[in-house]
C-alpha cells in the first residue's frame, strides 16, 4: 500500500515513460506544494518531521566529500558570492 502511495510511477507503465522522478497521477510534473504535503504525510507515518529542504541538507551532507564546493554551488543553484565553505567542510 505505501509503495503505491510513495511513487505511483512504480505501478504505472505510462508514468514510467514521462521521465519524471515524482510525477503527478495524471503524468504531469508534481507541484512543489503537493510534493511538500506528500513528504509531510510520509514523515508523519514514520513518526518524523521532514521537508524538501531537509532533503537538500541531506544531499549536501552526503555529497560533501564527493563534490567540490563549486560543484555543490552549481547543483544547489548558488552563485559564487555565497560562501558556505564553513558549513560544508
N, CA, C and O atoms as a printed pandas DataFrame, in Angstrom:
     atom_number atom_name residue_name chain_id  residue_number  x_coord  y_coord  z_coord
0              1         N          UNK        A               1    0.829   -1.197    0.000
1              2        CA          UNK        A               1    0.000    0.000    0.000
2              3         C          UNK        A               1    0.871    1.256    0.000
3              4         O          UNK        A               1    0.660    2.160   -0.809
4              5         N          UNK        A               2    1.849    1.313    0.907
5              6        CA          UNK        A               2    2.682    2.511    0.995
6              7         C          UNK        A               2    3.480    2.730   -0.290
7              8         O          UNK        A               2    3.686    3.871   -0.702
8              9         N          UNK        A               3    3.934    1.639   -0.930
9             10        CA          UNK        A               3    4.722    1.804   -2.152
10            11         C          UNK        A               3    3.925    2.528   -3.232
11            12         O          UNK        A               3    4.471    3.389   -3.923
12            13         N          UNK        A               4    2.644    2.195   -3.392
13            14        CA          UNK        A               4    1.830    2.878   -4.393
14            15         C          UNK        A               4    1.658    4.343   -4.031
15            16         O          UNK        A               4    1.643    5.210   -4.905
16            17         N          UNK        A               5    1.530    4.614   -2.737
17            18        CA          UNK        A               5    1.337    5.974   -2.292
18            19         C          UNK        A               5    2.617    6.794   -2.440
19            20         O          UNK        A               5    2.563    7.987   -2.738
20            21         N          UNK        A               6    3.750    6.164   -2.235
21            22        CA          UNK        A               6    5.025    6.873   -2.300
22            23         C          UNK        A               6    5.327    7.344   -3.715
23            24         O          UNK        A               6    5.636    8.517   -3.924
24            25         N          UNK        A               7    5.242    6.465   -4.662
25            26        CA          UNK        A               7    5.607    6.828   -6.022
26            27         C          UNK        A               7    4.765    6.028   -7.011
27            28         O          UNK        A               7    5.058    4.862   -7.275
28            29         N          UNK        A               8    3.718    6.651   -7.561
29            30        CA          UNK        A               8    2.835    5.936   -8.480
30            31         C          UNK        A               8    3.533    5.439   -9.739
31            32         O          UNK        A               8    3.011    4.566  -10.432
32            33         N          UNK        A               9    4.704    5.983  -10.039
33            34        CA          UNK        A               9    5.418    5.570  -11.242
34            35         C          UNK        A               9    5.815    4.095  -11.180
35            36         O          UNK        A               9    5.979    3.447  -12.213
36            37         N          UNK        A              10    5.969    3.575   -9.973
37            38        CA          UNK        A              10    6.365    2.175   -9.818
38            39         C          UNK        A              10    5.310    1.207  -10.338
39            40         O          UNK        A              10    5.623    0.059  -10.652
40            41         N          UNK        A              11    4.081    1.655  -10.428
41            42        CA          UNK        A              11    2.978    0.762  -10.769
42            43         C          UNK        A              11    2.248    1.158  -12.050
43            44         O          UNK        A              11    1.210    0.578  -12.368
44            45         N          UNK        A              12    2.764    2.122  -12.779
45            46        CA          UNK        A              12    2.078    2.599  -13.974
46            47         C          UNK        A              12    3.095    2.745  -15.108
47            48         O          UNK        A              12    3.957    3.623  -15.066
48            49         N          UNK        A              13    2.992    1.895  -16.105
49            50        CA          UNK        A              13    3.946    1.910  -17.228
50            51         C          UNK        A              13    3.920    3.232  -17.993
51            52         O          UNK        A              13    4.959    3.696  -18.462
52            53         N          UNK        A              14    2.737    3.842  -18.123
53            54        CA          UNK        A              14    2.649    5.116  -18.839
54            55         C          UNK        A              14    3.406    6.221  -18.102
55            56         O          UNK        A              14    4.035    7.075  -18.727
56            57         N          UNK        A              15    3.338    6.198  -16.763
57            58        CA          UNK        A              15    4.060    7.207  -15.994
58            59         C          UNK        A              15    5.562    7.002  -16.089
59            60         O          UNK        A              15    6.316    7.972  -16.020
60            61         N          UNK        A              16    6.018    5.761  -16.246
61            62        CA          UNK        A              16    7.449    5.500  -16.389
62            63         C          UNK        A              16    8.007    6.200  -17.622
63            64         O          UNK        A              16    9.175    6.589  -17.644
64            65         N          UNK        A              17    7.179    6.358  -18.640
65            66        CA          UNK        A              17    7.631    6.974  -19.893
66            67         C          UNK        A              17    7.822    8.483  -19.770
67            68         O          UNK        A              17    8.456    9.089  -20.634
68            69         N          UNK        A              18    7.285    9.106  -18.712
69            70        CA          UNK        A              18    7.393   10.563  -18.579
70            71         C          UNK        A              18    8.804   11.008  -18.241
71            72         O          UNK        A              18    9.183   12.141  -18.538
72            73         N          UNK        A              19    9.595   10.122  -17.618
73            74        CA          UNK        A              19   10.944   10.506  -17.227
74            75         C          UNK        A              19   10.992   11.342  -15.955
75            76         O          UNK        A              19   12.063   11.812  -15.569
76            77         N          UNK        A              20    9.853   11.537  -15.299
77            78        CA          UNK        A              20    9.803   12.318  -14.073
78            79         C          UNK        A              20   10.043   11.419  -12.869
79            80         O          UNK        A              20    9.572   10.282  -12.844
80            81         N          UNK        A              21   10.761   11.906  -11.887
81            82        CA          UNK        A              21   11.030   11.128  -10.684
82            83         C          UNK        A              21    9.770   10.994   -9.833
83            84         O          UNK        A              21    9.465    9.907   -9.344
84            85         N          UNK        A              22    9.037   12.094   -9.655
85            86        CA          UNK        A              22    7.796   12.096   -8.888
86            87         C          UNK        A              22    6.693   12.728   -9.727
87            88         O          UNK        A              22    6.363   13.896   -9.520
88            89         N          UNK        A              23    6.118   11.990  -10.666
89            90        CA          UNK        A              23    5.042   12.570  -11.470
90            91         C          UNK        A              23    3.743   12.622  -10.672
91            92         O          UNK        A              23    3.556   11.883   -9.705
92            93         N          UNK        A              24    2.855   13.513  -11.100
93            94        CA          UNK        A              24    1.516   13.501  -10.513
94            95         C          UNK        A              24    0.798   12.278  -11.083
95            96         O          UNK        A              24    1.293   11.631  -12.005
96            97         N          UNK        A              25   -0.348   11.975  -10.537
97            98        CA          UNK        A              25   -1.063   10.787  -11.013
98            99         C          UNK        A              25   -1.537   10.923  -12.454
99           100         O          UNK        A              25   -1.810    9.918  -13.109
100          101         N          UNK        A              26   -1.639   12.163  -12.960
101          102        CA          UNK        A              26   -2.050   12.334  -14.356
102          103         C          UNK        A              26   -0.862   12.467  -15.301
103          104         O          UNK        A              26   -1.037   12.761  -16.484
104          105         N          UNK        A              27    0.370   12.247  -14.771
105          106        CA          UNK        A              27    1.543   12.205  -15.635
106          107         C          UNK        A              27    2.252   13.524  -15.832
107          108         O          UNK        A              27    3.210   13.595  -16.602
108          109         N          UNK        A              28    1.810   14.569  -15.162
109          110        CA          UNK        A              28    2.489   15.857  -15.274
110          111         C          UNK        A              28    3.462   16.012  -14.105
111          112         O          UNK        A              28    3.499   15.180  -13.199
112          113         N          UNK        A              29    4.242   17.083  -14.141
113          114        CA          UNK        A              29    5.190   17.324  -13.068
114          115         C          UNK        A              29    4.428   17.622  -11.777
115          116         O          UNK        A              29    3.453   18.373  -11.785
116          117         N          UNK        A              30    4.873   17.037  -10.681
117          118        CA          UNK        A              30    4.268   17.255   -9.378
118          119         C          UNK        A              30    4.580   18.675   -8.924
119          120         O          UNK        A              30    5.728   19.112   -8.995
120          121         N          UNK        A              31    3.562   19.398   -8.457
121          122        CA          UNK        A              31    3.783   20.760   -7.978
122          123         C          UNK        A              31    4.561   20.730   -6.673
123          124         O          UNK        A              31    4.482   19.760   -5.918
124          125         N          UNK        A              32    5.304   21.783   -6.411
125          126        CA          UNK        A              32    6.138   21.846   -5.212
126          127         C          UNK        A              32    5.316   21.698   -3.938
127          128         O          UNK        A              32    5.718   20.984   -3.019
128          129         N          UNK        A              33    4.166   22.369   -3.875
129          130        CA          UNK        A              33    3.354   22.267   -2.664
130          131         C          UNK        A              33    2.788   20.862   -2.484
131          132         O          UNK        A              33    2.633   20.399   -1.354
132          133         N          UNK        A              34    2.480   20.186   -3.578
133          134        CA          UNK        A              34    1.990   18.809   -3.492
134          135         C          UNK        A              34    3.092   17.878   -2.989
135          136         O          UNK        A              34    2.836   16.984   -2.182
136          137         N          UNK        A              35    4.309   18.090   -3.465
137          138        CA          UNK        A              35    5.435   17.275   -3.012
138          139         C          UNK        A              35    5.694   17.499   -1.523
139          140         O          UNK        A              35    5.957   16.550   -0.784
140          141         N          UNK        A              36    5.617   18.759   -1.087
141          142        CA          UNK        A              36    5.823   19.085    0.323
142          143         C          UNK        A              36    4.769   18.402    1.192
143          144         O          UNK        A              36    5.092   17.843    2.240
144          145         N          UNK        A              37    3.514   18.447    0.758
145          146        CA          UNK        A              37    2.443   17.786    1.515
146          147         C          UNK        A              37    2.649   16.276    1.543
147          148         O          UNK        A              37    2.442   15.636    2.574
148          149         N          UNK        A              38    3.056   15.710    0.415
149          150        CA          UNK        A              38    3.288   14.274    0.336
150          151         C          UNK        A              38    4.408   13.874    1.307
151          152         O          UNK        A              38    4.282   12.889    2.035
152          153         N          UNK        A              39    5.486   14.633    1.313
153          154        CA          UNK        A              39    6.588   14.334    2.231
154          155         C          UNK        A              39    6.129   14.421    3.678
155          156         O          UNK        A              39    6.520   13.603    4.511
156          157         N          UNK        A              40    5.304   15.410    3.971
157          158        CA          UNK        A              40    4.789   15.575    5.326
158          159         C          UNK        A              40    3.951   14.383    5.767
159          160         O          UNK        A              40    4.056   13.934    6.908
160          161         N          UNK        A              41    3.114   13.867    4.856
161          162        CA          UNK        A              41    2.282   12.692    5.178
162          163         C          UNK        A              41    3.148   11.477    5.465
163          164         O          UNK        A              41    2.906   10.759    6.435
164          165         N          UNK        A              42    4.156   11.240    4.631
165          166        CA          UNK        A              42    5.013   10.067    4.820
166          167         C          UNK        A              42    5.863   10.198    6.076
167          168         O          UNK        A              42    6.079    9.220    6.792
168          169         N          UNK        A              43    6.341   11.405    6.339
169          170        CA          UNK        A              43    7.129   11.626    7.549
170          171         C          UNK        A              43    6.268   11.390    8.789
171          172         O          UNK        A              43    6.723   10.789    9.762
172          173         N          UNK        A              44    5.033   11.863    8.750
173          174        CA          UNK        A              44    4.132   11.663    9.890
174          175         C          UNK        A              44    3.876   10.176   10.114
175          176         O          UNK        A              44    3.837    9.719   11.256
176          177         N          UNK        A              45    3.704    9.425    9.040
177          178        CA          UNK        A              45    3.500    7.975    9.167
178          179         C          UNK        A              45    4.715    7.312    9.801
179          180         O          UNK        A              45    4.588    6.306   10.499
180          181         N          UNK        A              46    5.888    7.877    9.556
181          182        CA          UNK        A              46    7.119    7.315   10.117
182          183         C          UNK        A              46    7.442    7.905   11.489
183          184         O          UNK        A              46    8.441    7.544   12.110
184          185         N          UNK        A              47    6.584    8.816   11.953
185          186        CA          UNK        A              47    6.824    9.445   13.245
186          187         C          UNK        A              47    7.963   10.452   13.216
187          188         O          UNK        A              47    8.613   10.683   14.235
188          189         N          UNK        A              48    8.208   11.051   12.059
189          190        CA          UNK        A              48    9.307   12.007   11.877
190          191         C          UNK        A              48    8.785   13.309   11.282
191          192         O          UNK        A              48    7.627   13.404   10.876
192          193         N          UNK        A              49    9.650   14.295   11.240
193          194        CA          UNK        A              49    9.371   15.531   10.530
194          195         C          UNK        A              49   10.329   15.583    9.357
195          196         O          UNK        A              49   11.501   15.235    9.496
196          197         N          UNK        A              50    9.849   16.008    8.221
197          198        CA          UNK        A              50   10.706   16.103    7.034
198          199         C          UNK        A              50   10.127   17.129    6.072
199          200         O          UNK        A              50    8.936   17.436    6.107
200          201         N          UNK        A              51   10.979   17.644    5.225
201          202        CA          UNK        A              51   10.569   18.609    4.210
202          203         C          UNK        A              51   11.521   18.480    3.023
203          204         O          UNK        A              51   12.583   17.869    3.144
204          205         N          UNK        A              52   11.149   19.045    1.890
205          206        CA          UNK        A              52   12.091   19.048    0.763
206          207         C          UNK        A              52   13.411   19.743    1.133
207          208         O          UNK        A              52   14.470   19.371    0.627
208          209         N          UNK        A              53   13.348   20.743    2.007
209          210        CA          UNK        A              53   14.576   21.421    2.413
210          211         C          UNK        A              53   15.474   20.470    3.209
211          212         O          UNK        A              53   16.699   20.550    3.115
212          213         N          UNK        A              54   14.873   19.577    3.984
213          214        CA          UNK        A              54   15.669   18.552    4.696
214          215         C          UNK        A              54   16.408   17.676    3.688
215          216         O          UNK        A              54   17.557   17.300    3.920
216          217         N          UNK        A              55   15.757   17.350    2.573
217          218        CA          UNK        A              55   16.419   16.556    1.533
218          219         C          UNK        A              55   17.619   17.299    0.974
219          220         O          UNK        A              55   18.657   16.701    0.691
220          221         N          UNK        A              56   17.470   18.600    0.818
221          222        CA          UNK        A              56   18.561   19.425    0.299
222          223         C          UNK        A              56   19.767   19.353    1.242
223          224         O          UNK        A              56   20.903   19.180    0.798
224          225         N          UNK        A              57   19.507   19.489    2.547
225          226        CA          UNK        A              57   20.595   19.401    3.523
226          227         C          UNK        A              57   21.215   18.006    3.539
227          228         O          UNK        A              57   22.433   17.867    3.657
228          229         N          UNK        A              58   20.394   16.992    3.422
229          230        CA          UNK        A              58   20.899   15.618    3.396
230          231         C          UNK        A              58   21.788   15.407    2.175
231          232         O          UNK        A              58   22.846   14.783    2.270
232          233         N          UNK        A              59   21.355   15.930    1.024
233          234        CA          UNK        A              59   22.156   15.826   -0.190
234          235         C          UNK        A              59   23.525   16.466    0.005
235          236         O          UNK        A              59   24.547   15.882   -0.354
236          237         N          UNK        A              60   23.540   17.666    0.574
237          238        CA          UNK        A              60   24.813   18.360    0.800
238          239         C          UNK        A              60   25.693   17.551    1.738
239          240         O          UNK        A              60   26.885   17.381    1.486
240          241         N          UNK        A              61   25.105   17.050    2.823
241          242        CA          UNK        A              61   25.882   16.270    3.782
242          243         C          UNK        A              61   26.489   15.033    3.129
243          244         O          UNK        A              61   27.664   14.732    3.335
244          245         N          UNK        A              62   25.694   14.322    2.347
245          246        CA          UNK        A              62   26.186   13.090    1.717
246          247         C          UNK        A              62   27.166   13.363    0.578
247          248         O          UNK        A              62   27.953   12.489    0.216
248          249         N          UNK        A              63   27.123   14.570    0.012
249          250        CA          UNK        A              63   27.977   14.912   -1.132
250          251         C          UNK        A              63   29.244   15.650   -0.737
251          252         O          UNK        A              63   30.097   15.895   -1.590
252          253         N          UNK        A              64   29.391   16.008    0.514
253          254        CA          UNK        A              64   30.462   16.916    0.920
254          255         C          UNK        A              64   31.856   16.396    0.619
255          256         O          UNK        A              64   32.763   17.202    0.414
256          257         N          UNK        A              65   32.067   15.106    0.583
257          258        CA          UNK        A              65   33.402   14.577    0.286
258          259         C          UNK        A              65   33.514   14.073   -1.151
259          260         O          UNK        A              65   34.560   13.574   -1.565
260          261         N          UNK        A              66   32.429   14.207   -1.899
261          262        CA          UNK        A              66   32.416   13.716   -3.280
262          263         C          UNK        A              66   32.412   14.846   -4.303
263          264         O          UNK        A              66   32.870   14.666   -5.432
264          265         N          UNK        A              67   31.898   16.007   -3.914
265          266        CA          UNK        A              67   31.814   17.141   -4.822
266          267         C          UNK        A              67   32.620   18.308   -4.253
267          268         O          UNK        A              67   32.740   18.468   -3.039
268          269         N          UNK        A              68   33.162   19.109   -5.150
269          270        CA          UNK        A              68   33.860   20.314   -4.701
270          271         C          UNK        A              68   32.822   21.364   -4.312
271          272         O          UNK        A              68   31.639   21.228   -4.623
272          273         N          UNK        A              69   33.279   22.407   -3.630
273          274        CA          UNK        A              69   32.384   23.490   -3.262
274          275         C          UNK        A              69   31.748   24.110   -4.503
275          276         O          UNK        A              69   30.553   24.405   -4.507
276          277         N          UNK        A              70   32.535   24.306   -5.547
277          278        CA          UNK        A              70   31.994   24.883   -6.792
278          279         C          UNK        A              70   30.920   23.987   -7.402
279          280         O          UNK        A              70   29.907   24.484   -7.894
280          281         N          UNK        A              71   31.130   22.675   -7.375
281          282        CA          UNK        A              71   30.132   21.747   -7.910
282          283         C          UNK        A              71   28.842   21.793   -7.088
283          284         O          UNK        A              71   27.746   21.777   -7.648
284          285         N          UNK        A              72   28.973   21.850   -5.769
285          286        CA          UNK        A              72   27.786   21.945   -4.920
286          287         C          UNK        A              72   27.049   23.259   -5.163
287          288         O          UNK        A              72   25.820   23.279   -5.233
288          289         N          UNK        A              73   27.792   24.349   -5.290
289          290        CA          UNK        A              73   27.159   25.633   -5.576
290          291         C          UNK        A              73   26.372   25.558   -6.875
291          292         O          UNK        A              73   25.270   26.099   -6.966
292          293         N          UNK        A              74   26.924   24.896   -7.872
293          294        CA          UNK        A              74   26.241   24.756   -9.157
294          295         C          UNK        A              74   24.973   23.926   -9.008
295          296         O          UNK        A              74   23.907   24.329   -9.474
296          297         N          UNK        A              75   25.083   22.777   -8.367
297          298        CA          UNK        A              75   23.939   21.883   -8.211
298          299         C          UNK        A              75   22.837   22.538   -7.387
299          300         O          UNK        A              75   21.653   22.358   -7.675
300          301         N          UNK        A              76   23.222   23.295   -6.365
301          302        CA          UNK        A              76   22.240   23.933   -5.483
302          303         C          UNK        A              76   21.777   25.284   -6.008
303          304         O          UNK        A              76   20.963   25.957   -5.375
304          305         N          UNK        A              77   22.296   25.679   -7.162
305          306        CA          UNK        A              77   21.925   26.935   -7.812
306          307         C          UNK        A              77   22.316   28.144   -6.961
307          308         O          UNK        A              77   21.558   29.107   -6.853
308          309         N          UNK        A              78   23.500   28.083   -6.363
309          310        CA          UNK        A              78   24.059   29.208   -5.621
310          311         C          UNK        A              78   25.163   29.816   -6.468
311          312         O          UNK        A              78   25.925   29.105   -7.123
312          313         N          UNK        A              79   25.240   31.144   -6.447
313          314        CA          UNK        A              79   26.340   31.758   -7.177
314          315         C          UNK        A              79   27.570   31.842   -6.270
315          316         O          UNK        A              79   27.506   31.491   -5.091
316          317         N          UNK        A              80   28.673   32.303   -6.824
317          318        CA          UNK        A              80   29.941   32.270   -6.099
318          319         C          UNK        A              80   29.990   33.229   -4.913
319          320         O          UNK        A              80   30.829   33.056   -4.028
320          321         N          UNK        A              81   29.118   34.232   -4.868
321          322        CA          UNK        A              81   29.204   35.173   -3.749
322          323         C          UNK        A              81   28.686   34.553   -2.446
323          324         O          UNK        A              81   28.963   35.073   -1.366
324          325         N          UNK        A              82   27.938   33.449   -2.537
325          326        CA          UNK        A              82   27.553   32.714   -1.334
326          327         C          UNK        A              82   28.738   31.862   -0.909
327          328         O          UNK        A              82   29.261   31.082   -1.705
328          329         N          UNK        A              83   29.148   32.002    0.294
329          330        CA          UNK        A              83   30.284   31.212    0.764
330          331         C          UNK        A              83   29.813   30.313    1.896
331          332         O          UNK        A              83   29.562   30.777    3.008
332          333         N          UNK        A              84   29.695   29.031    1.603
333          334        CA          UNK        A              84   29.221   28.063    2.577
334          335         C          UNK        A              84   30.339   27.129    3.010
335          336         O          UNK        A              84   30.077   26.088    3.612
336          337         N          UNK        A              85   31.570   27.485    2.713
337          338        CA          UNK        A              85   32.666   26.563    2.990
338          339         C          UNK        A              85   32.762   26.214    4.465
339          340         O          UNK        A              85   33.154   25.095    4.796
340          341         N          UNK        A              86   32.421   27.128    5.361
341          342        CA          UNK        A              86   32.465   26.842    6.784
342          343         C          UNK        A              86   31.427   25.813    7.196
343          344         O          UNK        A              86   31.610   25.091    8.176
344          345         N          UNK        A              87   30.341   25.750    6.443
345          346        CA          UNK        A              87   29.271   24.815    6.768
346          347         C          UNK        A              87   29.499   23.433    6.176
347          348         O          UNK        A              87   28.992   22.443    6.704
348          349         N          UNK        A              88   30.247   23.353    5.098
349          350        CA          UNK        A              88   30.371   22.102    4.370
350          351         C          UNK        A              88   31.626   21.333    4.690
351          352         O          UNK        A              88   31.601   20.103    4.725
352          353         N          UNK        A              89   32.712   22.015    4.923
353          354        CA          UNK        A              89   33.983   21.300    5.101
354          355         C          UNK        A              89   34.616   21.665    6.407
355          356         O          UNK        A              89   35.692   21.164    6.733
